[in-house]
């Protein structure tokens, strides 16, 4: 689990992940149920494409987006 130091960061991270999932990405290590108000288990997301918010955002959170080049 990784501590999130900024208030509201968990929702921001969740929104990035949901956007990527809606656009075809998968969570490769699905432990996202292990969240609290300021802790989040790291998520590996693949494949991430340039049409996803996660591709463009430097989220400073425990999310590892993997894109093919």
FENURHU-V809579 format. One record per residue. RES is the residue in one small letter. PSI is psi as a letter, one per 30 degrees, with the letter a starting at -180 (NA if undefined). NEAR is the number of other C-alpha atoms within 8 Angstrom. Layout:
res = {RES | RES}
psi = {PSI | PSI}
near = {NEAR | NEAR}
This chain:
res = {x | x | x | x | x | x | x | x | x | x | x | x | x | x | x | x | x | x | x | x | x | x | x | x | x | x | x | x | x | x | x | x | x | x | x | x | x | x | x | x | x | x | x | x | x | x | x | x | x | x | x | x | x | x | x | x | x | x | x | x | x | x | x | x | x | x | x | x | x}
psi = {k | k | k | k | f | k | k | f | e | e | e | e | e | e | e | e | e | e | e | e | e | f | g | f | l | k | j | f | i | j | g | f | f | i | l | a | f | g | k | k | k | k | k | k | k | k | k | k | l | f | g | k | e | f | e | f | k | j | f | h | a | h | k | j | k | k | k | k | NA}
near = {7 | 8 | 7 | 11 | 6 | 5 | 7 | 6 | 10 | 12 | 7 | 8 | 11 | 8 | 8 | 10 | 10 | 8 | 11 | 15 | 10 | 7 | 8 | 7 | 11 | 9 | 10 | 8 | 6 | 7 | 8 | 9 | 5 | 8 | 9 | 6 | 5 | 11 | 11 | 14 | 11 | 11 | 13 | 11 | 15 | 11 | 11 | 14 | 8 | 7 | 6 | 11 | 10 | 13 | 11 | 7 | 6 | 5 | 7 | 4 | 6 | 9 | 10 | 8 | 11 | 9 | 9 | 6 | 2}
